[in-house]
């Protein structure tokens, strides 16, 4: 009998940039899972050609039809280096190579890219996303509440948040890990997989394939043996009455 725990399987950084890489990995993972999972989409289409934009949108629509779940993943997934940020925010930018779009922003500055993301998403003509996940999970003091005004789920590295709930759910990820620290990351991965956390989040990135090669798929297969995959939309966001 499988243990009771649930596993969120989320593919991060599904954006128009490096889209082929993401698509390849998503389809390969689908063959392992046998069912759709969550995709974290970067909605900003940047300088892509009309043809690229169409192909991207069409593929998202196809995944939606097949039952994949979408969450918004920032607006552009790159930070504006000239914006004012807290000290921690500036540090987050350094640590993430400038990807921490929301890190350390003021209340108003944080709201702007959130709105841009919503508008860009609406143009894609897809259903409402199940949540909003800031790029690299680095955020600011305002983002969580701003997100929860419009979306059911928000998350950081260790918790999932709805308006009413805070659920412990450690993210297991190889993103941003330098090659020399891979062994350590593998130990953390194993710990998260084997400790009895009820809802670990497996956060995969297109770059994982280059980092781990085919062992990535063995790792995912092993994790999926320890629990049932679940969608964000299937988790009850409301506080359950005692
Ligand atoms: Zn990301």
Boltz pocket constraint, residues with backbone or C-beta under 6 A from the ligand:
constraints:
  - pocket:
      binder: B
      contacts: [[A, 12], [A, 13], [A, 73], [A, 77], [A, 134], [A, 135], [A, 136]]
      max_distance: 6.0
